Amino acid sequence: MRRVEDKIRRLSAQLLAVEEEKELGPMLVELREALHQHIERLRARLADYPIVVERRVRNGILPASVTTPQNALNKNRPATTGLKTSANEGLP
């Protein structure tokens, strides 16, 4: 994990130091790939976090490995994190 974070920091610093616009393209692609890899690793780690699993079960969200008619219909849709996006949602 640390190497990807270091790579993201290095690429960000290089992007800020670039003087010619033609150099940006390949660097942006590399930064985007590094960010994507970092996000996927974080998602994988978070999926196994006990609080998230307990919260999903409590809210009736089954793990992706459990096949239900609803999961079968949504198998081509991207999975959501189950986290609420609005600051006011879920508050008493």
LUMMI-472503 format. One record per residue (C-alpha): x, y, z; residue number from 0. Coordinates in steps of 0.02 Angstrom, whole numbers, padded with zeros to 5 digits. Layout:
+--------+--------+--------+-----+
:      u :      v :      w :   i :
+--------+--------+--------+-----+
:      X :      Y :      Z : NUM :
...
+--------+--------+--------+-----+
// end
This chain:
+--------+--------+--------+-----+
:      u :      v :      w :   i :
+--------+--------+--------+-----+
:  00000 :  00000 :  00000 :   0 :
:  00138 :  00120 :  00045 :   1 :
:  00224 :  00107 : -00124 :   2 :
:  00066 :  00158 : -00216 :   3 :
:  00043 :  00307 : -00101 :   4 :
:  00224 :  00357 : -00131 :   5 :
:  00198 :  00341 : -00318 :   6 :
:  00043 :  00452 : -00308 :   7 :
:  00140 :  00584 : -00211 :   8 :
:  00285 :  00576 : -00332 :   9 :
:  00174 :  00591 : -00486 :  10 :
:  00076 :  00735 : -00408 :  11 :
:  00237 :  00830 : -00374 :  12 :
:  00298 :  00797 : -00551 :  13 :
:  00134 :  00859 : -00624 :  14 :
:  00150 :  01021 : -00528 :  15 :
:  00327 :  01044 : -00593 :  16 :
:  00287 :  01010 : -00777 :  17 :
:  00319 :  01158 : -00890 :  18 :
:  00258 :  01090 : -01056 :  19 :
:  00080 :  01035 : -01082 :  20 :
:  00127 :  00887 : -01194 :  21 :
:  00212 :  00802 : -01045 :  22 :
:  00050 :  00801 : -00945 :  23 :
: -00042 :  00665 : -01043 :  24 :
:  00064 :  00513 : -00998 :  25 :
:  00087 :  00573 : -00819 :  26 :
: -00100 :  00596 : -00795 :  27 :
: -00133 :  00421 : -00861 :  28 :
: -00005 :  00349 : -00741 :  29 :
: -00077 :  00449 : -00595 :  30 :
: -00254 :  00394 : -00638 :  31 :
: -00199 :  00211 : -00641 :  32 :
: -00109 :  00229 : -00474 :  33 :
: -00262 :  00311 : -00396 :  34 :
: -00375 :  00175 : -00465 :  35 :
: -00261 :  00040 : -00394 :  36 :
: -00257 :  00127 : -00225 :  37 :
: -00447 :  00145 : -00219 :  38 :
: -00473 : -00038 : -00264 :  39 :
: -00355 : -00093 : -00126 :  40 :
: -00446 :  00018 :  00000 :  41 :
: -00614 : -00052 : -00055 :  42 :
: -00549 : -00230 : -00033 :  43 :
: -00485 : -00190 :  00141 :  44 :
: -00645 : -00101 :  00190 :  45 :
: -00756 : -00244 :  00129 :  46 :
: -00680 : -00358 :  00262 :  47 :
: -00691 : -00230 :  00401 :  48 :
: -00804 : -00304 :  00538 :  49 :
: -00908 : -00147 :  00570 :  50 :
: -00954 : -00131 :  00386 :  51 :
: -01004 : -00314 :  00374 :  52 :
: -01109 : -00302 :  00531 :  53 :
: -01192 : -00141 :  00469 :  54 :
: -01231 : -00219 :  00300 :  55 :
: -01312 : -00371 :  00381 :  56 :
: -01409 : -00260 :  00501 :  57 :
: -01473 : -00155 :  00354 :  58 :
: -01520 : -00309 :  00254 :  59 :
: -01379 : -00294 :  00126 :  60 :
: -01316 : -00467 :  00087 :  61 :
: -01135 : -00500 :  00037 :  62 :
: -01104 : -00511 : -00150 :  63 :
: -01062 : -00696 : -00132 :  64 :
: -01243 : -00735 : -00081 :  65 :
: -01350 : -00757 : -00235 :  66 :
: -01527 : -00692 : -00224 :  67 :
: -01648 : -00646 : -00363 :  68 :
: -01606 : -00462 : -00332 :  69 :
: -01418 : -00495 : -00339 :  70 :
: -01441 : -00594 : -00500 :  71 :
: -01531 : -00447 : -00580 :  72 :
: -01399 : -00324 : -00525 :  73 :
: -01244 : -00427 : -00562 :  74 :
: -01191 : -00311 : -00703 :  75 :
: -01215 : -00152 : -00602 :  76 :
: -01068 : -00083 : -00502 :  77 :
: -01076 : -00121 : -00318 :  78 :
: -01107 :  00021 : -00198 :  79 :
: -01019 :  00047 : -00034 :  80 :
: -01181 :  00057 :  00063 :  81 :
: -01124 :  00221 :  00138 :  82 :
: -01247 :  00364 :  00146 :  83 :
: -01202 :  00514 :  00039 :  84 :
: -01308 :  00647 :  00121 :  85 :
: -01250 :  00722 :  00285 :  86 :
: -01427 :  00719 :  00352 :  87 :
: -01472 :  00540 :  00307 :  88 :
: -01478 :  00415 :  00447 :  89 :
: -01472 :  00545 :  00586 :  90 :
: -01599 :  00532 :  00728 :  91 :
+--------+--------+--------+-----+
// end
